[in-house]
Amino acid sequence: MKKINYALTVILVFGLGMLVENIYMNILMYNRHPEYYEVLSAPWYTYGILPSVVEYILLVIACLAVRLILKRFSKRHQNRGVTN
């Protein structure tokens, strides 16, 4: 159980690092080539940052769901072993 929680924590931390790096690169790209985003006629963050944030939120939700399922499974497993 601890190994799985550790693995999920590592996934979340690396996902956050990738999100920060993606946001930084998009800001850098916008500062270097603003004409590209003028052609798209949309705010610069629409094409770069918003999809990354949504993907990270989905990753967090998935990891939290797995943790919740494992927690419930371990409680049920522990309760079966205890007799009154």
C-alpha atoms as a printed R data frame, in Angstrom:
   type eleno elety resid chain resno       x       y       z
1  ATOM     1    CA   MET     A     1   0.000   0.000   0.000
2  ATOM     2    CA   LYS     A     2   2.813   2.416   0.885
3  ATOM     3    CA   LYS     A     3   4.605   1.671  -2.376
4  ATOM     4    CA   ILE     A     4   1.491   2.445  -4.397
5  ATOM     5    CA   ASN     A     5   0.919   5.702  -2.490
6  ATOM     6    CA   TYR     A     6   4.551   6.632  -3.060
7  ATOM     7    CA   ALA     A     7   4.250   5.861  -6.777
8  ATOM     8    CA   LEU     A     8   1.090   7.983  -7.030
9  ATOM     9    CA   THR     A     9   2.841  10.839  -5.223
10 ATOM    10    CA   VAL     A    10   5.776  10.606  -7.635
11 ATOM    11    CA   ILE     A    11   3.388  10.679 -10.593
12 ATOM    12    CA   LEU     A    12   1.683  13.796  -9.219
13 ATOM    13    CA   VAL     A    13   4.971  15.583  -8.552
14 ATOM    14    CA   PHE     A    14   6.355  14.790 -12.001
15 ATOM    15    CA   GLY     A    15   3.041  15.827 -13.553
16 ATOM    16    CA   LEU     A    16   3.230  19.141 -11.715
17 ATOM    17    CA   GLY     A    17   6.800  19.625 -12.928
18 ATOM    18    CA   MET     A    18   5.741  18.945 -16.490
19 ATOM    19    CA   LEU     A    19   2.853  21.404 -16.118
20 ATOM    20    CA   VAL     A    20   5.137  24.165 -14.839
21 ATOM    21    CA   GLU     A    21   7.642  23.484 -17.632
22 ATOM    22    CA   ASN     A    22   4.873  23.531 -20.247
23 ATOM    23    CA   ILE     A    23   3.511  26.835 -18.937
24 ATOM    24    CA   TYR     A    24   7.013  28.342 -18.932
25 ATOM    25    CA   MET     A    25   7.690  27.195 -22.501
26 ATOM    26    CA   ASN     A    26   4.356  28.564 -23.711
27 ATOM    27    CA   ILE     A    27   5.049  31.952 -22.143
28 ATOM    28    CA   LEU     A    28   8.508  31.931 -23.700
29 ATOM    29    CA   MET     A    29   7.060  30.975 -27.101
30 ATOM    30    CA   TYR     A    30   4.478  33.752 -26.854
31 ATOM    31    CA   ASN     A    31   7.147  36.325 -26.022
32 ATOM    32    CA   ARG     A    32   9.360  35.208 -28.917
33 ATOM    33    CA   HIS     A    33   6.649  34.738 -31.584
34 ATOM    34    CA   PRO     A    34   3.545  36.808 -30.793
35 ATOM    35    CA   GLU     A    35   2.644  36.916 -34.490
36 ATOM    36    CA   TYR     A    36   1.809  33.198 -34.382
37 ATOM    37    CA   TYR     A    37  -0.892  33.841 -31.801
38 ATOM    38    CA   GLU     A    38  -2.205  36.871 -33.691
39 ATOM    39    CA   VAL     A    39  -2.963  34.625 -36.654
40 ATOM    40    CA   LEU     A    40  -4.890  32.217 -34.414
41 ATOM    41    CA   SER     A    41  -7.056  35.112 -33.186
42 ATOM    42    CA   ALA     A    42  -7.338  33.688 -29.694
43 ATOM    43    CA   PRO     A    43  -5.653  34.456 -26.409
44 ATOM    44    CA   TRP     A    44  -2.183  32.923 -26.223
45 ATOM    45    CA   TYR     A    45  -2.995  30.816 -23.177
46 ATOM    46    CA   THR     A    46  -5.906  29.077 -24.901
47 ATOM    47    CA   TYR     A    47  -3.680  26.844 -27.023
48 ATOM    48    CA   GLY     A    48  -0.921  26.151 -24.549
49 ATOM    49    CA   ILE     A    49  -1.784  26.462 -20.927
50 ATOM    50    CA   LEU     A    50  -5.452  25.519 -20.622
51 ATOM    51    CA   PRO     A    51  -5.140  22.014 -22.126
52 ATOM    52    CA   SER     A    52  -2.153  21.295 -19.886
53 ATOM    53    CA   VAL     A    53  -3.999  22.437 -16.772
54 ATOM    54    CA   VAL     A    54  -7.030  20.318 -17.665
55 ATOM    55    CA   GLU     A    55  -4.812  17.265 -18.236
56 ATOM    56    CA   TYR     A    56  -3.109  17.783 -14.878
57 ATOM    57    CA   ILE     A    57  -6.455  18.147 -13.100
58 ATOM    58    CA   LEU     A    58  -7.597  14.866 -14.676
59 ATOM    59    CA   LEU     A    59  -4.350  13.231 -13.533
60 ATOM    60    CA   VAL     A    60  -4.917  14.461  -9.972
61 ATOM    61    CA   ILE     A    61  -8.501  13.205  -9.992
62 ATOM    62    CA   ALA     A    62  -7.403   9.788 -11.280
63 ATOM    63    CA   CYS     A    63  -4.648   9.468  -8.653
64 ATOM    64    CA   LEU     A    64  -6.994  10.525  -5.859
65 ATOM    65    CA   ALA     A    65  -9.599   8.022  -7.057
66 ATOM    66    CA   VAL     A    66  -7.025   5.222  -6.999
67 ATOM    67    CA   ARG     A    67  -5.940   6.242  -3.494
68 ATOM    68    CA   LEU     A    68  -9.561   6.295  -2.300
69 ATOM    69    CA   ILE     A    69 -10.256   2.867  -3.776
70 ATOM    70    CA   LEU     A    70  -7.112   1.418  -2.198
71 ATOM    71    CA   LYS     A    71  -7.968   2.977   1.164
72 ATOM    72    CA   ARG     A    72 -11.452   1.477   1.140
73 ATOM    73    CA   PHE     A    73 -10.090  -1.877   0.015
74 ATOM    74    CA   SER     A    74  -7.500  -1.937   2.796
75 ATOM    75    CA   LYS     A    75 -10.109  -0.998   5.442
76 ATOM    76    CA   ARG     A    76 -12.402  -3.797   4.293
77 ATOM    77    CA   HIS     A    77  -9.484  -6.196   4.276
78 ATOM    78    CA   GLN     A    78  -8.465  -5.188   7.812
79 ATOM    79    CA   ASN     A    79 -12.052  -5.391   9.100
80 ATOM    80    CA   ARG     A    80 -12.406  -8.991   7.871
81 ATOM    81    CA   GLY     A    81  -9.418 -10.065   9.920
82 ATOM    82    CA   VAL     A    82 -10.793  -8.564  13.163
83 ATOM    83    CA   THR     A    83 -13.334 -10.663  15.038
84 ATOM    84    CA   ASN     A    84 -15.346  -9.611  18.101
